[in-house]
């Protein structure tokens, strides 16, 4: 099989890119995805994420693990990542967050011209079909449905009011480039009459409407890419495994690696691109030495505070909760509203650890259920959680090969809390978050604090709690970073440095982690990449 473009990975970036490149009927595009279609009821019904996120059975989920983390008392972290068309947008909380203007202006300051806020804003808007309509900050005609939450719970509004009383300004729109304040997240959720309340993954937005309808787009699911094919320094295709058989898919123009912050560096390394010490010991032939591959891993480390509650108008576990579930399902099936439509993380806050700093450096996700170890430890009854993370962590990790077997999981070492500044900031954030939880009107919902959190805790005691329970909130990035220096993996046009016919397009190219959730920025990166690629193709 031969195509103009071969895209490896059908996640948020790959789905977007495949759709945009195949808009040209004279261009043939092949998308390779290791998972399935990502259109089951478990994906479409937002609350059904509880069946996928914990990784039991690895439903649409790679369910990866880190290596033991010294900063977390030697624990292995859990890294759920989407394995289906739509990638992690098929199993996430649907939160639509762009980050801060300074994030992107900072990329430009590092030499990545064309990626400053004013340049990327048109691509955010191009992707977006916001229920608010089009204005100077938002798009109203793009494929990606963005809406207010269908049925935020009263307890979430109590969280917003409590945080406001603690001094946080109210914020209606977290996506203008300045996200300071507290409010409700907007979500990637359908808001039309036909699919109202369903999850709008990147695949649902960009790919599913095209399957079988666009003859120049070939989408191969359940297809595991094992390496990139090179002739000299030029990428010419991909080797893949499908139904137990090995195949080659050739690319006349380019191969685009869009396998995510873990999968993209792993695939490059399996293909002989990266650091010699990461590749040669596995018996893989070196194609091109590129020292930045797999380095610069950044992620948002998340610490959870939680309370049991007697309030039953949220998401609970037990006989009483189960008895109400058929009614909830019927309501959602009828009109897309109710608790089945929840993103779980309903309440948002971006705030400063110190009032003297320029912009928020901490983020809260207020969740209408008790979350413990990624919902892998269940608590009977009702309750709520509040997650705090450091937005711009100083710790840096790496992704590496654990084996030359292309079907083996990558080695993931975020090196959480390897920089003491992250710990100090997380302690401050946890203290401030608890003040919100114990403030009215939210305090009235708390029946009992969980995890042994109590009054009068010292910094050392907070540190022990954080090292004992903190883990990712699912925003890995930076492992094939964009730049102009020797450690950059791709240039500002996302071409792999020193090679021809190959780019990387996903969150791995971020030089620094954005100050918020990563799905919307990843889609933006792919929207801009499509224009970059089309611009190059005009000069072939």
Residue pairs with C-beta under 8 A, 6 or more apart in sequence:
1 30
1 218
1 247
1 248
1 249
1 250
2 237
2 249
2 250
2 251
2 252
3 28
3 29
3 30
3 218
3 249
3 250
3 251
3 252
4 27
4 28
4 29
4 251
4 252
4 253
4 254
5 21
5 27
5 28
5 29
5 30
5 251
5 253
5 254
5 255
5 256
5 533
6 30
6 32
6 237
6 238
6 249
6 250
6 251
6 254
6 255
6 256
7 14
7 17
7 18
7 21
7 29
7 30
7 31
7 32
7 255
7 256
7 258
8 14
8 32
8 225
8 228
8 238
8 255
8 256
8 257
8 258
8 259
8 267
9 32
9 33
9 34
9 87
9 225
9 257
9 258
9 259
9 260
9 263
9 264
9 506
10 18
10 31
10 32
10 33
10 35
10 38
10 84
10 85
10 86
10 87
10 203
10 207
10 219
10 221
10 258
11 82
11 86
11 87
11 88
11 89
11 202
11 258
11 259
11 260
11 506
11 522
12 86
12 87
12 88
12 89
12 201
12 202
12 506
12 519
12 522
12 523
12 526
13 87
13 202
13 258
13 505
13 506
13 507
13 522
13 523
13 525
13 526
13 529
14 31
14 33
14 87
14 256
14 258
14 259
14 505
14 506
14 526
15 31
15 85
15 86
15 87
15 201
15 202
15 203
15 205
15 206
15 207
16 127
16 202
16 206
16 523
16 526
16 527
16 530
17 256
17 258
17 505
17 526
17 529
17 530
17 533
18 29
18 31
18 206
18 207
18 217
18 219
19 143
19 206
19 207
19 210
19 217
20 206
20 526
20 527
20 530
21 27
21 29
21 530
21 533
21 534
22 28
22 29
22 210
22 214
22 216
22 217
24 216
24 534
25 216
26 216
27 216
27 537
28 216
28 218
29 216
29 217
29 218
30 218
30 219
30 220
30 249
30 251
31 207
31 217
31 218
31 219
31 220
32 220
32 223
32 225
32 238
32 240
32 249
33 84
33 85
33 219
33 220
33 221
33 222
33 223
34 83
34 222
34 223
34 224
34 225
35 60
35 82
35 83
35 84
35 85
35 221
35 222
36 60
36 84
36 85
36 221
36 222
37 84
37 85
37 203
37 208
37 211
37 221
38 60
38 82
38 84
38 85
38 86
38 90
38 201
38 203
38 204
39 85
39 203
39 204
39 208
40 60
41 48
42 48
42 49
42 51
42 52
42 59
42 60
43 52
43 60
43 84
43 86
43 90
43 91
43 199
43 201
43 204
44 195
44 198
44 199
44 204
45 198
45 199
45 332
45 340
46 94
46 187
46 189
46 197
46 198
46 199
46 340
46 341
46 342
46 343
46 344
47 315
47 328
47 339
47 340
47 341
47 342
47 344
48 340
49 91
49 92
49 93
49 344
50 344
50 375
51 59
52 59
52 60
52 61
52 80
52 90
52 91
53 61
53 80
53 91
53 374
53 375
54 80
54 374
54 375
54 376
55 61
55 63
55 78
55 80
55 374
55 376
56 376
58 83
60 82
60 83
60 84
60 90
60 91
61 80
61 81
61 82
61 83
61 91
62 79
62 80
62 81
62 82
62 83
62 262
62 409
63 78
63 79
63 80
64 78
64 79
64 80
64 81
64 262
64 409
64 410
64 412
65 76
65 77
65 78
65 79
65 409
65 412
66 76
66 77
66 78
66 79
66 412
66 413
66 414
67 76
67 411
67 412
67 413
68 74
68 75
68 76
69 75
69 76
69 77
69 413
69 414
69 415
69 416
69 417
70 418
71 395
71 415
71 416
71 417
71 418
71 423
71 467
72 416
72 417
72 467
72 468
72 470
72 471
73 467
73 468
75 471
77 412
77 414
77 416
77 471
77 472
78 373
78 374
78 376
78 471
78 472
79 262
79 412
79 472
79 474
79 476
80 88
80 91
80 374
80 474
81 87
81 88
81 260
81 262
81 263
81 474
82 88
82 89
82 90
82 91
82 92
84 90
84 91
84 203
84 221
85 201
85 203
85 207
85 208
85 219
85 221
86 201
86 202
86 203
86 204
86 207
87 202
87 203
87 260
88 260
88 474
88 519
89 188
89 201
89 202
89 203
89 519
90 199
90 201
90 203
92 474
92 517
92 519
93 187
93 343
93 344
93 345
93 365
94 187
94 188
94 189
94 199
94 200
94 343
95 185
95 186
95 187
95 188
95 343
95 345
95 348
95 365
95 517
95 519
96 146
96 175
96 185
96 186
96 187
96 188
96 517
96 519
96 520
97 174
97 175
97 179
97 185
97 348
97 516
97 517
97 519
97 520
98 124
98 174
98 175
98 177
98 179
98 514
98 516
98 520
98 521
98 524
99 179
99 514
99 515
99 516
99 521
100 177
100 178
100 179
100 359
100 360
100 514
100 515
100 516
101 117
101 177
101 178
102 117
102 358
102 359
102 515
103 117
103 512
103 514
103 515
104 115
104 116
104 117
104 119
104 120
104 514
105 116
105 117
106 511
106 512
107 115
107 116
107 482
107 510
107 511
107 512
108 114
108 115
108 116
108 119
110 483
110 484
110 511
110 512
111 483
111 484
111 485
111 492
112 482
112 483
112 484
112 492
112 511
113 492
114 492
114 528
115 482
115 492
115 528
117 177
120 524
120 528
121 137
121 177
123 524
123 527
123 528
123 531
124 139
124 175
124 520
124 524
124 527
125 134
125 137
125 138
125 139
125 142
126 139
126 142
126 527
127 139
127 142
127 143
127 144
127 205
127 520
127 523
127 524
127 527
128 138
128 139
128 140
128 142
128 144
128 146
129 139
129 140
129 141
129 142
129 143
129 144
129 145
129 146
130 138
130 139
130 140
130 146
130 147
130 186
131 145
131 146
131 147
131 148
131 191
132 138
132 140
133 140
134 140
134 141
137 173
137 175
137 176
138 146
138 175
142 205
143 205
143 206
144 188
144 200
144 202
144 205
144 206
144 523
145 188
145 189
145 190
145 191
145 192
145 200
145 205
146 186
146 187
146 188
146 189
146 200
147 186
147 187
147 189
147 190
147 191
148 184
148 186
148 187
149 184
149 185
149 186
149 187
149 189
149 341
149 342
149 343
149 346
150 189
150 196
150 197
150 336
150 337
150 338
150 341
150 342
151 337
151 338
151 339
151 341
151 342
152 184
152 342
152 346
153 313
153 314
153 339
153 342
153 346
153 368
154 313
155 309
155 311
155 313
155 314
155 368
155 384
155 442
155 445
156 184
156 346
156 347
156 366
156 368
158 441
158 442
158 444
158 445
159 182
159 347
159 366
159 384
159 386
159 436
159 442
160 170
160 182
160 183
160 184
160 347
161 441
161 442
162 436
162 437
162 439
162 440
162 441
162 442
162 443
163 182
163 347
163 349
163 351
163 364
163 436
163 439
164 170
164 182
165 439
165 440
166 432
166 435
166 436
166 439
168 181
168 182
168 349
168 351
169 180
169 181
169 182
170 181
170 182
170 183
171 179
171 180
171 181
171 182
171 183
171 348
171 350
172 183
173 186
174 181
174 183
174 185
174 186
174 348
174 350
174 516
175 186
175 520
178 359
179 350
179 360
179 515
179 516
180 350
180 351
180 352
180 359
180 360
181 349
181 350
181 351
182 347
182 348
182 349
182 351
182 364
183 347
183 348
183 349
184 346
184 347
184 348
185 343
185 345
185 346
185 347
185 348
187 343
188 199
188 200
188 201
188 205
188 519
188 520
189 197
189 198
189 199
189 200
189 341
189 343
190 196
190 197
190 198
190 199
190 200
190 204
190 336
195 336
196 335
196 336
196 337
197 332
197 335
197 336
197 337
197 340
197 341
198 204
198 336
202 519
202 523
207 219
210 217
211 219
220 240
220 242
220 249
222 242
222 243
223 240
223 241
223 242
224 240
224 241
224 242
224 406
224 407
225 238
225 239
225 240
225 259
225 267
226 239
226 240
226 241
226 246
226 270
226 406
226 407
227 238
227 239
227 267
227 270
227 271
227 406
228 235
228 237
228 238
228 239
228 255
228 257
228 267
228 268
228 271
228 273
228 502
229 235
229 236
229 237
229 238
229 239
229 248
229 250
229 255
230 236
230 271
230 272
230 287
230 499
233 287
233 288
233 498
233 499
233 500
234 499
234 500
234 501
235 251
235 254
235 255
235 496
235 499
235 500
235 501
235 502
236 250
236 251
236 255
236 501
237 248
237 249
237 250
237 251
237 255
238 248
238 249
238 251
238 255
239 246
239 247
239 248
240 246
240 247
240 248
240 249
241 247
241 406
241 407
251 501
253 501
253 537
253 540
254 501
254 502
254 503
254 533
255 501
255 502
255 503
256 502
256 503
256 504
256 505
256 529
256 533
257 264
257 267
257 268
257 480
257 502
257 503
257 504
257 505
257 506
258 264
258 504
258 505
258 506
258 526
259 266
259 267
259 506
260 476
260 506
260 507
260 508
261 297
261 399
261 476
261 477
261 478
261 479
261 506
261 507
261 508
262 399
262 410
262 412
262 476
262 479
263 410
264 479
264 480
264 504
264 506
264 508
265 274
265 293
265 294
265 399
265 410
265 479
265 480
265 489
265 508
266 294
266 399
266 401
266 410
268 274
268 290
268 293
268 294
268 480
268 489
268 496
268 504
269 278
269 279
269 284
269 293
269 294
269 400
269 401
270 284
270 401
270 404
270 406
271 284
271 287
272 279
272 284
272 285
272 286
272 287
272 288
273 279
273 287
273 288
273 290
273 293
273 496
273 499
274 289
274 290
274 291
274 293
274 294
275 289
275 290
275 291
275 293
275 294
275 295
276 286
276 289
278 293
278 294
278 400
278 401
279 286
279 401
280 286
282 401
282 403
282 404
283 404
284 401
284 404
287 499
288 498
288 499
290 489
290 496
290 497
290 498
291 486
291 487
292 480
292 481
292 486
292 487
292 488
292 489
293 479
293 480
293 489
294 398
294 399
294 400
294 479
295 396
295 398
295 479
295 481
295 487
296 396
296 398
296 478
296 479
296 481
296 487
296 511
297 396
297 397
297 398
297 399
297 412
297 413
297 414
297 415
297 476
297 477
297 478
297 479
298 393
298 395
298 396
298 397
298 476
298 477
298 478
298 510
298 512
298 513
299 393
299 397
299 414
299 416
299 472
299 475
299 476
299 477
299 513
300 363
300 389
300 390
300 391
300 393
300 472
300 473
300 474
300 475
300 513
301 389
301 390
301 393
301 395
301 414
301 416
301 417
301 422
301 426
301 470
301 471
301 472
301 473
302 365
302 387
302 388
302 389
302 470
302 471
302 472
302 473
303 387
303 388
303 389
303 426
303 429
303 430
303 465
303 466
303 469
303 470
304 371
304 372
304 385
304 386
304 387
304 451
304 469
305 385
305 386
305 388
305 430
305 433
305 434
305 437
305 449
305 450
305 451
305 453
306 370
306 371
306 372
306 383
306 384
306 385
306 386
306 449
306 450
306 451
307 370
307 383
307 384
307 385
307 437
307 445
307 446
307 447
307 448
307 449
307 450
308 370
308 379
308 381
308 382
308 383
308 446
308 447
308 448
308 450
309 382
309 383
309 384
309 445
309 446
309 447
310 382
310 447
311 382
311 445
312 320
312 321
312 382
314 339
314 368
314 369
314 382
314 383
314 384
315 321
315 339
315 342
315 344
315 368
315 369
315 382
316 369
316 381
316 382
316 383
317 378
317 379
317 380
317 381
318 380
318 381
321 382
328 338
328 339
328 340
329 340
331 337
331 338
331 340
332 338
332 339
332 340
332 341
342 368
344 367
344 368
344 369
344 371
345 365
345 366
345 367
345 387
346 366
346 367
346 368
347 364
347 365
347 366
347 367
347 386
348 363
348 364
348 365
348 366
349 363
349 364
349 366
349 436
350 360
350 362
350 363
350 364
350 391
350 515
350 516
351 360
351 362
351 364
351 432
352 359
352 360
352 361
352 362
353 361
353 362
353 425
353 428
353 429
353 432
354 428
359 515
360 391
360 515
361 390
361 391
361 392
361 425
361 515
362 388
362 389
362 390
362 391
362 425
362 428
362 429
362 432
363 388
363 389
363 391
363 515
363 516
364 386
364 387
364 388
364 433
364 436
365 386
365 387
365 473
366 384
366 385
366 386
366 387
367 384
367 385
367 386
367 387
368 384
369 375
369 383
369 384
369 385
370 379
370 382
370 383
370 384
370 385
370 450
371 385
371 387
372 378
372 379
372 450
372 451
373 469
373 471
374 471
379 450
383 447
383 450
384 445
386 433
386 436
386 437
387 473
388 426
388 429
388 430
388 432
388 433
389 426
389 429
389 473
390 422
390 425
390 426
390 429
391 513
391 515
391 516
392 512
392 513
392 515
393 419
393 422
393 513
394 419
394 421
394 422
395 414
395 415
395 416
395 417
395 418
395 419
395 422
396 415
396 418
396 419
396 478
397 412
397 413
397 414
397 415
397 416
397 418
398 413
398 415
398 479
399 410
399 411
399 412
399 413
399 479
400 410
400 411
400 413
401 408
401 410
401 411
402 408
402 409
402 410
402 411
412 476
414 472
414 476
416 422
416 470
417 423
417 426
417 466
417 467
417 470
423 463
423 466
426 466
426 470
427 459
427 462
427 463
427 466
430 462
430 465
430 466
431 462
434 453
436 442
437 443
437 446
437 449
438 446
451 465
451 469
452 465
453 465
457 465
475 507
475 513
475 517
475 518
476 507
477 507
477 508
477 510
477 513
477 514
477 518
478 507
478 508
478 510
478 511
478 512
478 513
479 489
479 508
480 489
480 490
480 496
480 504
480 506
480 508
480 509
481 487
481 488
481 489
481 490
481 508
481 509
481 510
481 511
482 488
482 489
482 490
482 491
482 492
482 494
482 509
482 510
482 511
483 490
483 491
483 492
483 511
484 491
484 492
488 497
488 511
489 496
489 497
489 504
489 508
489 509
490 496
490 497
490 503
490 504
490 509
491 497
493 503
493 532
493 536
494 503
494 504
494 505
494 509
494 525
494 529
494 532
495 502
495 503
496 502
496 503
496 504
503 529
503 533
505 525
505 526
505 529
506 522
506 525
506 526
507 518
507 521
507 522
507 525
509 525
510 518
510 521
510 525
514 521
